[in-house]
């Protein structure tokens, strides 16, 4: 896979690949284990792991982006499902997973004086959620 010094997050769809700028501090790697469980007649928990661990890249935030940067990043999700390459904190290696975006938000900061469209955004946020495909 890729050299860890080159990027934090690479997102690909069927048309293009983009290396996202590094987010500010606060990116949270969430790893969830799906379990089919219940309690037996003695009240003990019994269960088994179902599938594989599921990842969420949560609370990604960029303090300041140009409108072109933010719009280009958002355009990667036109197809909804994307391939994301990131550092797996569990396995200590680069992984590629099929993911989809959660909520995306940003605050317009500077407006073009001619037509009032945003030229820069602040507090640009998004998260990416694993599709769970084996």
C-alpha positions as CSV (number, residue, x, y, z in Angstrom):
1,X,0.0,0.0,0.0
2,X,1.0,3.6,0.3
3,X,3.7,5.5,2.2
4,X,2.3,6.8,5.5
5,X,4.2,10.1,5.2
6,X,2.3,11.0,2.1
7,X,-1.3,11.2,3.4
8,X,-3.8,10.4,6.1
9,X,-6.8,9.6,3.9
10,X,-7.2,8.7,0.2
11,X,-10.7,8.5,-1.2
12,X,-11.5,6.9,-4.6
13,X,-14.6,6.5,-6.7
14,X,-15.0,5.0,-10.1
15,X,-13.8,8.2,-11.8
16,X,-11.0,9.6,-9.7
17,X,-8.9,9.4,-6.6
18,X,-8.2,12.3,-4.2
19,X,-5.8,12.6,-1.3
20,X,-7.7,14.6,1.3
21,X,-5.7,17.3,3.2
22,X,-4.9,16.2,6.8
23,X,-7.7,17.0,9.1
24,X,-7.1,18.9,12.3
25,X,-6.6,17.1,15.6
26,X,-9.7,15.3,16.7
27,X,-10.1,12.6,14.1
28,X,-11.4,9.6,15.9
29,X,-11.0,6.0,14.7
30,X,-14.0,4.0,16.0
31,X,-13.8,0.2,15.6
32,X,-16.9,-1.8,16.4
33,X,-17.2,-5.6,16.7
34,X,-20.6,-7.0,15.6
35,X,-21.7,-9.7,18.0
36,X,-24.7,-12.0,17.9
37,X,-25.4,-12.6,21.6
38,X,-27.9,-13.3,24.3
39,X,-28.2,-14.9,27.7
40,X,-28.6,-18.6,28.4
41,X,-30.8,-20.2,31.1
42,X,-28.2,-19.4,33.7
43,X,-28.1,-15.7,32.8
44,X,-24.6,-16.0,31.2
45,X,-23.8,-14.1,28.1
46,X,-23.3,-16.3,25.1
47,X,-22.5,-15.1,21.6
48,X,-20.2,-15.1,18.7
49,X,-18.5,-12.4,16.5
50,X,-20.4,-11.8,13.2
51,X,-18.4,-10.7,10.2
52,X,-15.4,-8.5,10.8
53,X,-14.7,-5.3,12.7
54,X,-16.5,-2.2,11.3
55,X,-14.7,1.1,11.1
56,X,-15.8,4.7,11.4
57,X,-13.5,7.6,10.7
58,X,-15.3,10.1,12.9
59,X,-15.0,13.8,13.7
60,X,-12.9,14.7,10.7
61,X,-12.6,18.4,10.6
62,X,-10.8,21.0,8.6
63,X,-10.5,24.4,10.1
64,X,-10.2,26.3,6.8
65,X,-10.7,25.2,3.2
66,X,-11.2,27.1,0.0
67,X,-14.6,26.6,-1.7
68,X,-12.8,24.7,-4.5
69,X,-11.1,22.3,-2.0
70,X,-14.3,21.6,0.0
71,X,-16.5,21.2,-3.2
72,X,-13.9,18.9,-4.7
73,X,-13.8,16.8,-1.5
74,X,-17.6,16.6,-1.4
75,X,-17.8,15.7,-5.1
76,X,-16.0,12.4,-4.3
77,X,-19.3,11.2,-2.7
78,X,-21.4,11.8,-5.8
79,X,-21.5,8.0,-6.1
80,X,-22.1,7.6,-2.4
81,X,-19.9,4.5,-2.0
82,X,-16.2,5.1,-2.1
83,X,-13.0,3.2,-1.5
84,X,-11.0,4.7,1.4
85,X,-7.4,4.0,2.2
86,X,-6.3,4.8,5.7
87,X,-4.1,3.6,8.5
88,X,-5.7,0.7,10.5
89,X,-5.0,1.4,14.1
90,X,-5.8,-2.2,15.0
91,X,-3.6,-4.0,12.5
92,X,-0.9,-1.3,12.2
93,X,-1.1,-1.3,8.4
94,X,-2.7,0.5,5.5
95,X,-6.2,-0.8,4.5
96,X,-8.7,-0.1,1.8
97,X,-12.4,-0.4,2.7
98,X,-15.7,0.4,0.9
99,X,-17.2,3.2,2.9
100,X,-20.0,5.9,2.7
101,X,-20.2,9.4,4.0
102,X,-22.2,10.4,7.1
103,X,-23.2,14.0,7.7
104,X,-21.2,16.7,6.0
105,X,-21.2,20.3,7.2
106,X,-19.3,23.6,6.8
107,X,-19.7,27.3,7.6
108,X,-19.3,29.8,4.8
109,X,-16.6,32.3,5.8
110,X,-15.8,34.6,3.0
111,X,-18.2,35.6,0.2
112,X,-17.4,36.8,-3.3
113,X,-18.4,40.5,-3.3
114,X,-19.7,40.2,-6.9
115,X,-22.3,37.4,-6.4
116,X,-22.2,36.4,-2.7
117,X,-21.1,32.8,-3.3
118,X,-18.8,31.4,-0.7
119,X,-15.1,31.5,-1.5
120,X,-13.9,29.9,1.7
121,X,-15.3,27.7,4.4
122,X,-14.5,27.1,8.1
123,X,-15.3,24.1,10.3
124,X,-15.6,21.7,7.4
125,X,-16.7,18.3,8.9
126,X,-17.5,14.8,7.7
127,X,-17.2,11.2,8.8
128,X,-16.9,8.0,6.8
129,X,-18.6,4.7,7.7
130,X,-17.5,1.2,6.8
131,X,-19.9,-0.8,4.6
132,X,-18.8,-4.0,6.3
133,X,-18.1,-5.9,3.1
134,X,-15.9,-8.9,3.7
